[in-house]
Amino acid sequence: MVDVRILWKRRLASFAKEAAGYSRYIANSGSIAFLIFAFIGGAIYYNQLLQSIPPDLPVEWGMAILFAFLIASGKIRTFIKEGDRVFVLPAEKDMGPYFKGAIGYSAIVQSIILFLLLLLAWPLYRHCMGEDTLPFLQVIFTLIVLKVANILAVWQELKIDHRGMKVFHKVIRMLVLVPILYFYFSRGMNFVLAGAIVALLFVSLGYYRSIFGKRLLRWDDLIQEEKKAMSRFYRFMNGFIDVPGVSVSVHRRSWLSGITNRLSFSQENTYTYLILKSFIRSDLSGIILRMAILGLAVIIFIPGDLGKGTAYGIFLYLVGVQLIALRQIHAHVFWFFLYPVDARQRIEAIKRVNLWVLGVVSVLLAVPLFVTFQSVYLPVVAILLALIMVVYLRKRTTF
């Protein structure tokens, strides 16, 4: 009989060791230095931006909606594996200590994220609230209590077999949290609000125990959720270094796939066609698209040439880092190397697709720079940054 406490410690230690190993490679890649520079620059600009924000901005609603979403969201990392169906499932009734460890680990990690985001939003909240600003430690304690309660709710909701009902419960939790957090951020904690929170916790406890208390865990769902979590982890790390464990999801995206038909039908375009088509149908294209839209919005709304230029450089770098993952497309599939085509064309095809995508994104992000710039140097800086990223990508696209 396996000791579930030891099993949990081993799996947590295994994941921590793997994450630490990848982190060391990232630290040696030079990306950390850039992120530190971006953080320092962002902090300086954030402080300047606060001076232009009116104190009567309804920051309470923004804080309430943001943290209601963060508290109601979140997954529970269980580190459950495929083989557990056979070797661990029969001992489900004895798995209590294992799952308590999973819940505790998830609560700690997500509480740290809450702390960091509150730290980021705190200057804006303090600027708008003035003397009515709540104590920071009191706020983070309240948010963590609500987060732990929601994690316990998420654990019970893992027993639901209908995805729509899971989404329904999450939306309800979020809608309940918004007014509670609004009154808290605007008026602080009082006996009425504290009583309402305690009553809500007891009602929720009774509801979840009565509805889900006797239901069994859905192990297939636990395994799939853990696979998705590991896939997200590998994709993030793959933006900096090569990760063989990256799983690829395929999306049709017919509205974009037609682009490949514009390539001439020739042997020299064999790899280019395959790489471009695979990129369009992969998760990577969705990530690049969302990042480009976010960058465009930030550049449009951020004031000042310096702020726009800094945002342009940061988002262009982030897109470039993500594009490094193109090296992994079909990299471990043997038939990719059976094409009767010079293998060097494969490397050139990846560089070519990298250049095309980065070119489109750099032009898209540069549009607001050329429309609103007040300094003649800003467009020049944008062009130089784009050229630097092209050189960077070509050097990183090695095998």
N, C-alpha and C positions, 0 to 999 in steps of 0.2 A: 504494500500500500504506500503510495507516494505521500510525502509530507507536503501539504499544499503551501505551508508557510515558506518552506525551503524552495519550492517550485516558483513561487512569486518572486522571491529574492533573486533567484538565478536568472529569471527572465528579465527582470528590471535591470540587473547588473549587466546582462548581455546587451540590452539595448543601450544602456549608458556607455558601455565600452565602444560600441559601434558608433554612436553619436560623437563621442570624444575623438575617435580616430578620424572621422570625416572633418570635425572642427579643426583639428591640427592641420590638415591639408588646406582647408580654407584660409586659415591664418597665414600659411606660407605662400598663398597665392597672391597676396597684395590687396585682396578685396577688403580686408578689415581696415587697412589704412585709408582707403577711399571712403568707407562708411563712417569712420571716425571724423574725417574731414567734412563729409556731408552733414554729420550730426552737429558739429561745431558751427558750421555755416548756417544750418537751419535754425539752431538755437539763437544765434545773433539776429537773424532776420525775423524770427518769431517775436523776439523782444521788441524790435522796431515796429512790427506789424501791430502789436498790441496798442501802441500809442495812437494809431489811427482808428481803432475800433471804438464806437460810442459806448459809454458805460451802461446805457439803458438797453443794450442788446439782450433779448430774452434768452440768456444762456441756460436758464433752468430747464427749458423745454429741450434744448439741444443735449444737455447732460442727461436728462431723463431718458430720452429716446436712445441715445448712444449706449448708455450702461444697461438699459432694459434689454436691448438686443444682445449685448455681450454676456449678461448674466443668464438670459434664457437660452443662449446658444451654447455650444460646446459638446464634445463627445467624451466618453469614458474609455480610456485606454486599458484594455484587458490583457494584451499580449497573448491572446488565445490563438492557437495554431490549428492547422487543418487536422493533424493527427489526434487532437484532443477529443474528437468525436469518438474515437475508439478507446483511448487510454485514460481520459479524464472524465468524460461524460458519465460513466457508470458511478463515479464518486461525487456527483453534483451536490448531493445533500451534505457533503463534508467540505464543500468549496467555500464556505463562508469566510474564513480568514483570507483566502486568495482574493475574493472579490472585494472585501473590505480594503485590502491593500490597493487594489485598482481604483476604488472610489477615492481613497485618501490621496493617492498619487495624482489623480486627475484634478482633485480639488486644489492641491498645492500648486500645480503648474498653472492652472487657470486663474488662481488668485494672484500669482506673480504677474501674469499678463494684465489683470485688472489693475494692479498696483502701478505698473509701468504706464498704462494708458491714462490712469488718473493723474499720474505725475505729469504727463504731457498736457492734459487738459486743464490742470490746476491753475496755471498763470492766467488763462482766459477767464476761468470761473472767478478767481480772486479779483481780477480787473473789473469785472462787471458787477460783482456783489459788494465790493468795498467792505464796509464794516460788518455787513451781514454774512461774511464768509464763515462757513462752518470749520471747525478744527479738522485738519487733514486726517489725523489718526482716527477720529470718530467716523469720518466718512468712509475710509477704507475698511474699518471694522464692520460697518453696516453693510457695505457692498459684499464683503466676504461672507458674512452670515447669509445674505440672500443668495449668494452664489452656491454655497454648500447646500442650502435647501433645494435649489434648482437641480444640482447634480444628483441629489437623492431622488428627485422626481424623474430625471432622465433615466436613472437606473431602473426604476419601476416601468417606465415607458418602453424599455427594451423588451418587455414581455408582450407588447402589442404586436399583433400579426398583420395589421393593416397600415400601410405607409401613410395614408391620408389621415388616420386617427393620430398618428405620431405628430404630423405637422399641425393638426388641430390643437393638440395639447400644448405644443410649443408656442403657437400664436396666442393662445389664451394666457399662458404664463407671461408672455411679453406684454400683452394688453393690460394685464393686471399690474405689472411692474411700473409701467409708464406713469400713471397718476400717483402711485406711492412715491416714486423717486422725485417726481415734480414737486410734490408738497414737501418732501424732505429737503431737497436742494434749495427751495425758496423760503421755507419757514423753519427748517431745522427739526430735530426730534422733540416731540412733546408726548404727553401721556396718551392723547387721543391717537396719534399716529403709531406709537409703540404698541398700544392695545390692538389697533387694527392689524398690525403686522403679526403679532402673536396669535390673534384669533385666526388670521388667514393661514398661518403655519399649521395650527391644530386642525382646521377644516381640511386643508390639503392632505395632512397626514392620515386623517380618517378616510378621506376619499381614496387615496392610493392604496391603503391597506385593505379596504373593503372590495375594491375593484381588481387589484392586481396581486394582492397578498398571497393567494394560493396558486397563482399561475406559475408555470415553469418558464425558465429562460429559453429563448430561441437561439440555440447555439449556432445555427446557420447564419443568423443575423450578426451575432457576435464575431464570427469568423470573417464575414464580409466587411464589417465595419473596421476590423483590425487591418485587413488587407488594404482598405482605402486609406487608412491612417498611415501605414507604412509606405504606400505609394506616394502620398503627399510629401512625406519626409524625404524619400529618395529623389523625387522631382526637385525639391528645394535644393538638396545637396548637389544634384546633377547640374544646377546652374553654375556651380563653381568648379566641380571636378567630375571625372567620369565615374558613374555609379552603375555597375552591371545589373543591379536589382531593379532598375526602373521598369515599371509595367506601362504598356501603351494601350490607350483606349482609342477606338476608331470612330470617327464621326463623319457622316456623309458630306455635309456642307456643299450641296450641289450649287449654291449661289456663288461659291468661290472656285469649285473644282474646274469650271470651264476655262480658267486662266491657263491651265496646262495645254489646252488645245491650240493655243497661239504659238507653241513651240514648233519649229520645223521638224518634219519627220526625217530624222537622220540619226546615224549611229552615234555621233558625238553628243547628242542630246539624250541618250538612253538614261544615264544616271541623273541628269538634270530633271527629266520628266518624273522619274521615280521619287527622287528626294523632294521635289516641289509638291507632288501629289500627296506624298506621305506627310509632309509638313502641314498641308492644308487640312488633312483629315485627322491630325493628332491633337492632343490637348495643348500642345505648345502654341499652335496658332491662336487658340482661344485666349491663352494667357497673354500673348503679345498684343492681341486686339484690345483686350480689357486694359492692359497697361498703357497702350497708346491713347485710348479714350480718356483714361484718368489723367495722364500727363497733359493732354490737350486742355482739359478742363482746368487743371492747376495753373498752366501757363496763361490761360485767358484771364482768370480771375485774380491772379496774384499781381499786386501793384509793383511798379518800378522796373526799370530795365535790368538792374542787378538781380532782382528776385526772379524775373522771367528767364534770364540767362542761366542762373543757377539751377532752376527747375528743369530747363531744357537739357543741361548737361547730366543731371542726375537721372532723369528718365531715359535718356539715350543710353547711358551706361547700363541701367537696369535691363533694358531691352537687349543690349549687346550681350550681357551676361547670360540671359535666358537663351539667346540664339546659339550659344556654345553647345547646348544640348542636342543640336542637329547632328553632331558627331555620332550620337548613340542610335540614330534611326537606322535600323537594319544592321547595326554593327555586329550583332551576334547571330545573324541568320546566314547559314552557309550558302544558300542559293544566290545570295547577293554577290558572291565572289565567283559564280559560275558563268556570268555573262561573258560572251566572247568579245569583250571590250577591254581596252587598256585600263588596268586598275587605277592608274593615275588620274583618269577622268572622274573617278569617284570623288577624290579629294577636291578636284577643281569644281565639280558640280556642287558640293556642299559649300565651298567658298562663294560660288556664284549665287546660290540661293540666299546665303547669308547677306551678301551684298545687296541683292534686290530687296529683301525684306527690310534691312536696315535703311536703305535708301528711301523706301516708301515712308517708313516711320519718321525718319529725320525730316523729310519734306513736310509731312503732316504736322509735326510738332513745331516746325519753323514758321508755319503760316501766320500765327498770331504775332510772332516776333517781327516779321516783315510788315505786318499791317499796323502795329501799334508802337514800333520802336521809336524812341526819341534820340537815340545815339546812333551814329553811323557805324560804330564799332560792333554793335550787338549782332547784326546779321553776319559779319565777318567772323566773330567768335563762334557763332552757330555752325558755320561751314567748317571751321577748323576742328571743332569738337566732333563733327560727323566724320571728317577725314581720319582723326585720331582713332575713332572707334573702328573704322574700316581696317586700319593697320593692326589694331589690337586683335580683331577677330581673325584676320588672316594668320597671325602668329599663333593664336590659340587653336586653330583648326589643323591640328597635327595628329598623327596616328602612330 
